[in-house]
Amino acid sequence: MIRIGQILTTHGIRGEVKVLPLTDNPKRYDELEYAYLELSPEYKKVHIESVKYHQDVLLIKFKEYPDINAAEQLRNTYICITREQLMPLPPDHYYIFDLIGLNVYEKENYLGKIKDVISTGSNDVYVVENDTKEILLPALKSVIKSIDLTNKKVFVELPPGLLD
């Protein structure tokens, strides 16, 4: 399951909840008929009745939670979807959760694993960690030569001086 939002609190008396979107594209909620609530240790399927945009949060109404009393128990719960519900990405674009943990190589030289992805506005930066250091790789076509999700490998061409 992939987390796409976190329920912060209730809104009003009709069971709406305030949701912090954990996605680059909050409009994706408009397309969802259902999602899953992460209620450890299980997931509960819920049907989305309505989605409203309010400042930096979403107001979502689930069919299964008709009023504030029912919705109150959802505070801090994560909203999840399956991989099949993901929106398709353009070529050469990847979901961050698919990149985390990939092994990074320059030719045959192992550099480390992707530990995090930092969004900078102009381009992402891959945080690559090994036993001795952390390397910040700009996610540019001139640096990232190929990404092989099946074999969990990323091949790069480092700019001069990056490891100095």
Secondary structure, 3 states (H helix, E strand, C coil): CEEEEEEEEEECCCCEEEEEECCCCHHHHHHCCEEEEEECCEEEEEEEEEEEEECCEEEEEECCCCCHHHHHHHCCCEEEECHHHCCCCCCCCCCHHHHCCCEEEECCEEEEEEEEEEECCCCEEEEEECCCCEEEEECCCCCEEEEECCCCEEEECCCCCCCC
